[in-house]
Amino acid sequence: MTVLRQRMIEDMQLRGLAARTQEAYVAAVEQLANYYHKPPDEIGEEELRQYLLYLANEKVVSASTMTVALCGIKFLYQYTLQREWHLLDLARAKQEKTLPAVLSVEEVARVLGCVHQPRYRACLTTIYACGLRIREGVYLQVGDIDGSRRMLHVRKGKGGQDRYVPLPQTTLEMLRTYWRTHRHPVWLFPARPPQGQPISAVTVPVTPRSVSTAFAAALSESGIHKHASVHTLRHSYATHLLEAGVNLRQIQVWLGHRSLRTTTIYTHLTQQGAEVAMLAVDRLMAGLTW
């Protein structure tokens, strides 16, 4: 590891950035260095400008990829190298305004019904029933279940924030039934043990990649032609709660959103909400005649 990389990592640790964020920022700087085949502290402002234009115009990276690249590069040059470049204030990633895909309640049931391995079906069911991010679901532990209160303790969610979310009775019973099949002392969804080894020998849960693969296979088998992923289950959870009349502020708390503005995207996804609004418009305008 170079001195510069170590310094950047230490600066990010002092800044309180999450481990995954640190990895993404380091990777972004590494890609810049590989592009010019020289250390990043030897790259000038004009070279950086051309690299960012390359990402935007030639490689045509997504807005999220550009955002990560900009954040990582800006951190290195602004904080670690303390360069006062106008370009660092000028460059911005284009904001995408696309709405996420949402599955209906019936479609969620169809997809989950096509997940054939119990560990993945239990994990994906819990992710939907509790509105979790994939890593939050994968890393659930036995001690995170509060059966008496029917609450689930989500530890170190996005931004390192803990929260409690309601655990439906049917999901609680499903988790208890599934846990009895392996009885791992720590993980709710333990990885498969090495051949010949007991389940207690497993020290890690299933991987997010394996859960995503299981979801993709189930989606294909279900015959539903939507651009969906595991995260779509979380979007669907929030949308279904809103359609059921749950307060938007409460949904924000359960999802772990810092800002209510993030949660309001689901108001654009509710089918029932649009139908109710249309009925209200019809009633208000009923007296108009021509």
Sequence and secondary structure as in RCSB ss.txt:
>XXXX:A:sequence
MTVLRQRMIEDMQLRGLAARTQEAYVAAVEQLANYYHKPPDEIGEEELRQYLLYLANEKVVSASTMTVALCGIKF
LYQYTLQREWHLLDLARAKQEKTLPAVLSVEEVARVLGCVHQPRYRACLTTIYACGLRIREGVYLQVGDIDGSRR
MLHVRKGKGGQDRYVPLPQTTLEMLRTYWRTHRHPVWLFPARPPQGQPISAVTVPVTPRSVSTAFAAALSESGIH
KHASVHTLRHSYATHLLEAGVNLRQIQVWLGHRSLRTTTIYTHLTQQGAEVAMLAVDRLMAGLTW
>XXXX:A:secstr
  HHHHHHHHHHHHHT  HHHHHHHHHHHHHHHHHHTS GGG  HHHHHHHHHIIIIIS   HHHHHHHHHHHHI
IIIIIS    HHHHH              HHHHHHHHHT  SHHHHHHHHHHHHHT  HHHHHT BGGGEETTTT
EEEE S GGG  EEEE  HHHHHHHHHHHTTT  SSBSSB    TT  GGG  SB  HHHHHHHHHHHHHHHT  
S   HHHHHHHHHHHHHHTT  HHHHHHHHT S HHHHGGGGGT HHHHHHHHHHHHHHHTT   
